[in-house]
Amino acid sequence: MENSRYPKFTFTWIGGLVLLAGLFIGTMAVSFFGTFWKVVFRENLELKDWFLMVTNAAGFLTAITFFDFFIVRPSTGKKLNFNFSPTNVYTYVLIFPMMIGMMFISEFITSLIPTTGPFWGKYYEFFSRLMEQLTFEPVIMIIMTVIMAPIFEEIIFRGIIQKGLINKGVDPAKAIFYASVIFGLVHGNPWQFVGAVLLGCVLGLVYYKTKSLLLPMLLHGFNNLCSSLLVTYTKTESFADAFKIPEWVILAVGIVLFSLFYYLFTKKNKIHYAEI
């Protein structure tokens, strides 16, 4: 492993600050450019659908670049690099049903979080209005949620945070959980937090076992694609509403799918993956 092309960096609170600084600086740089353009050319780029996509990309890319230059290279002498190798078909057959099962489970648990009342009602209304403001042209939405988000978020939360914690000596199960909780917190609301944590644990497990970021990226993109299609064609992110079945049926199917394919993936899949 000493000669591995993948740097064995660690993740600490300093690395977290570096990521936040990069995210802030990248986002602000695009914001300043938008202000400059508005003053000089009298055109508000913030009203363009693609501008939000550019802003997100700039923030994520700057955060990853900052972590590379200020954390990884000084401590390892190597540049940030990840394994994106595909794996055997059998693994894909196991991980996608497992992901679908967790998607169903997370939907049921999320449905238990109140959306009415003096506190939850106002919070949910605010969150709903915010999501409506972010609704844009379908092609841009697909690019952002199905392509960009899985790539950038998996690099940061699984490739940097989870892997860095494991390299630091944190127990893998705890590292997966910690990274998933952080992943949930950045979504900024309880309804997405639950799903992000649960689905993040599956993504983290797949990454830990396969050592390839390609697989969690594909799973993440699949989850976001399903959500985007549900929102676009049913105006809801609920499988139960889309299929016209009770939430408890979704839960039951989810438990069966997840339990079966989790067992097959973790107990029966004997292939050993390693970064070399």
C-alpha positions in Angstrom: 0.0 0.0 0.0 3.0 2.3 0.4 3.3 2.4 -3.4 -0.4 3.0 -4.0 -1.3 5.8 -6.3 -4.1 6.7 -3.9 -2.9 9.0 -1.1 -3.6 7.9 2.4 -4.8 11.2 3.8 -6.8 11.7 7.0 -9.8 13.8 7.7 -9.9 16.1 10.8 -11.8 19.3 11.8 -9.1 21.2 10.0 -9.9 19.4 6.8 -13.6 20.3 7.4 -12.7 24.0 7.7 -10.7 23.8 4.5 -13.7 22.2 2.7 -16.0 24.9 4.0 -13.6 27.7 3.1 -13.3 26.3 -0.5 -17.0 26.0 -0.8 -17.6 29.6 0.4 -14.8 31.1 -1.7 -15.9 29.3 -4.9 -19.5 30.2 -4.4 -18.7 33.8 -3.6 -16.5 34.1 -6.6 -19.3 33.2 -8.9 -21.7 35.5 -7.0 -19.3 38.4 -7.4 -19.0 37.7 -11.1 -22.8 37.8 -11.3 -22.9 41.1 -9.6 -20.2 42.5 -11.9 -22.1 41.3 -14.9 -25.3 42.9 -13.7 -23.6 46.2 -13.1 -21.7 46.3 -16.4 -24.1 44.6 -18.8 -27.4 45.2 -17.0 -28.3 41.5 -17.1 -29.2 39.5 -14.0 -27.5 36.1 -14.4 -29.2 34.8 -11.3 -32.4 34.6 -13.3 -30.7 32.1 -15.7 -31.4 28.4 -15.0 -27.8 27.5 -15.7 -26.3 30.1 -13.3 -27.3 28.0 -10.2 -25.6 25.0 -11.8 -22.4 27.0 -12.4 -22.5 28.3 -8.8 -22.8 24.8 -7.3 -20.1 23.4 -9.5 -17.7 26.3 -8.6 -18.3 25.8 -4.9 -17.8 22.0 -4.9 -14.7 22.2 -7.3 -13.1 24.8 -5.1 -13.7 22.9 -1.9 -12.2 19.7 -3.4 -9.2 21.7 -4.8 -8.6 23.4 -1.5 -8.6 20.0 0.3 -6.2 18.6 -2.3 -3.7 21.5 -2.1 -3.8 22.3 1.6 -4.4 18.9 3.2 -3.6 16.0 0.9 -0.4 17.1 -0.9 1.4 18.6 2.1 0.7 15.5 4.2 1.2 12.7 1.6 3.3 14.2 -1.2 0.6 12.9 -3.6 -2.3 14.6 -5.3 -5.9 13.7 -4.5 -6.9 10.6 -6.5 -9.7 8.1 -6.3 -10.6 4.7 -7.6 -13.4 4.9 -10.2 -13.1 1.3 -11.5 -16.2 -0.6 -12.5 -16.7 -4.0 -10.9 -18.4 -7.3 -11.9 -22.0 -7.5 -12.9 -23.0 -9.5 -9.9 -22.1 -6.6 -7.6 -24.4 -4.3 -9.5 -27.2 -6.8 -9.3 -26.9 -6.8 -5.5 -26.4 -3.1 -4.7 -29.3 -1.5 -6.8 -32.1 -3.6 -5.2 -30.5 -2.9 -1.8 -30.5 0.8 -2.6 -34.2 0.6 -3.7 -35.1 -1.1 -0.4 -33.5 1.7 1.6 -35.2 4.3 -0.5 -38.6 2.7 0.4 -37.6 2.5 4.1 -36.4 6.1 4.2 -39.6 7.3 2.5 -41.7 5.6 5.2 -39.7 7.1 8.1 -39.7 10.5 6.5 -43.5 10.4 6.2 -43.7 10.2 10.0 -42.1 13.6 10.4 -44.9 16.2 10.9 -45.6 18.7 8.2 -48.3 20.6 10.2 -48.5 22.4 13.5 -47.2 25.7 15.0 -43.5 24.8 14.4 -43.3 22.0 11.8 -46.0 23.6 9.7 -44.3 26.9 9.2 -40.9 25.2 8.7 -42.4 22.8 6.1 -44.1 25.7 4.3 -40.8 27.6 4.2 -38.9 24.5 2.9 -41.6 23.9 0.3 -41.4 27.5 -1.0 -37.6 27.2 -1.1 -37.8 24.0 -3.2 -40.3 25.7 -5.5 -37.9 28.5 -6.1 -35.2 26.0 -7.0 -37.5 24.3 -9.6 -36.1 25.0 -13.0 -35.8 23.7 -16.6 -35.9 19.9 -16.5 -32.7 19.4 -18.4 -30.8 21.6 -16.0 -32.4 19.8 -13.0 -31.4 16.4 -14.3 -27.8 17.6 -15.0 -27.5 19.0 -11.4 -29.2 16.3 -9.5 -28.4 13.2 -11.5 -24.9 14.0 -12.7 -23.3 16.8 -10.8 -24.6 16.1 -7.3 -23.6 12.4 -7.2 -20.1 13.2 -8.5 -19.2 16.1 -6.3 -21.0 14.9 -3.2 -19.6 11.4 -3.3 -16.1 12.7 -3.7 -16.6 14.9 -0.6 -18.7 12.8 1.7 -17.4 9.3 0.9 -14.1 9.9 -0.9 -12.8 12.6 1.4 -14.7 12.5 4.8 -15.5 8.8 5.1 -12.2 7.6 3.7 -10.2 10.2 5.6 -11.8 9.1 8.9 -11.1 5.4 8.2 -7.5 6.3 7.4 -7.3 8.1 10.7 -8.2 4.9 12.5 -11.9 5.4 13.0 -13.9 2.2 13.0 -15.4 1.8 9.5 -19.0 1.5 10.7 -18.6 4.7 12.7 -16.9 6.5 9.8 -19.7 5.5 7.5 -22.3 6.8 10.0 -20.4 10.0 10.7 -20.1 10.9 7.0 -23.8 10.0 6.5 -24.9 12.3 9.4 -22.8 15.2 8.0 -24.3 14.4 4.6 -27.8 14.7 6.1 -27.1 17.9 8.0 -26.0 19.8 4.9 -29.4 19.2 3.4 -30.7 21.7 6.0 -34.1 20.2 6.8 -35.4 17.2 8.8 -37.4 15.7 5.8 -34.3 15.3 3.7 -32.0 14.6 6.6 -33.5 11.2 7.4 -33.3 10.0 3.8 -29.8 11.4 3.4 -28.5 9.6 6.5 -30.1 6.3 5.7 -29.1 6.4 2.0 -25.7 7.7 2.9 -25.1 4.6 5.0 -25.8 2.4 2.0 -23.5 4.5 -0.2 -20.8 4.4 2.4 -21.1 0.6 2.8 -20.8 0.1 -1.0 -17.8 2.4 -1.2 -16.1 0.7 1.8 -16.6 -2.8 0.4 -15.9 -2.1 -3.3 -13.2 0.6 -2.8 -14.6 2.3 -6.0 -16.4 5.7 -5.9 -18.1 4.8 -9.2 -20.6 2.6 -7.6 -21.9 5.0 -4.9 -22.0 7.7 -7.6 -24.2 5.5 -9.8 -26.5 4.7 -6.8 -26.7 8.3 -5.8 -27.6 9.3 -9.3 -30.2 6.6 -9.5 -31.8 7.8 -6.3 -31.8 11.4 -7.5 -33.2 10.4 -10.9 -36.1 8.6 -9.2 -36.8 11.7 -7.0 -36.6 14.0 -10.0 -39.0 11.8 -12.0 -41.5 11.6 -9.1 -41.4 15.4 -8.6 -41.7 16.1 -12.4 -44.6 13.7 -13.1 -46.4 13.3 -9.8 -45.5 16.5 -8.0 -44.4 14.5 -5.0 -41.4 12.4 -4.1 -43.5 9.6 -2.7 -43.4 6.1 -4.3 -46.6 5.3 -2.3 -48.5 8.2 -4.0 -47.1 7.3 -7.4 -48.1 3.6 -7.1 -51.3 4.4 -5.2 -50.5 2.1 -2.3 -50.2 2.6 1.5 -46.9 3.7 3.0 -46.8 0.5 5.1 -46.6 -1.6 1.9 -43.7 0.5 0.8 -42.0 -0.1 4.1 -42.6 -3.9 4.0 -41.3 -4.1 0.4 -38.3 -2.0 1.4 -37.4 -4.1 4.4 -37.6 -7.3 2.4 -35.5 -5.9 -0.5 -32.9 -4.3 1.7 -32.5 -7.2 4.1 -32.2 -9.8 1.4 -29.7 -7.9 -0.8 -27.8 -6.5 2.2 -27.2 -10.1 3.3 -26.2 -11.3 -0.2 -23.9 -8.3 -0.6 -22.2 -8.4 2.8 -22.2 -12.2 3.5 -22.3 -14.0 0.1 -20.2 -11.7 -2.1 -16.8 -13.2 -1.5 -14.9 -11.0 -4.0 -12.2 -8.9 -2.3 -11.7 -5.4 -3.5 -8.7 -3.3 -2.7 -7.0 -0.1 -3.8 -3.6 -0.8 -5.3 
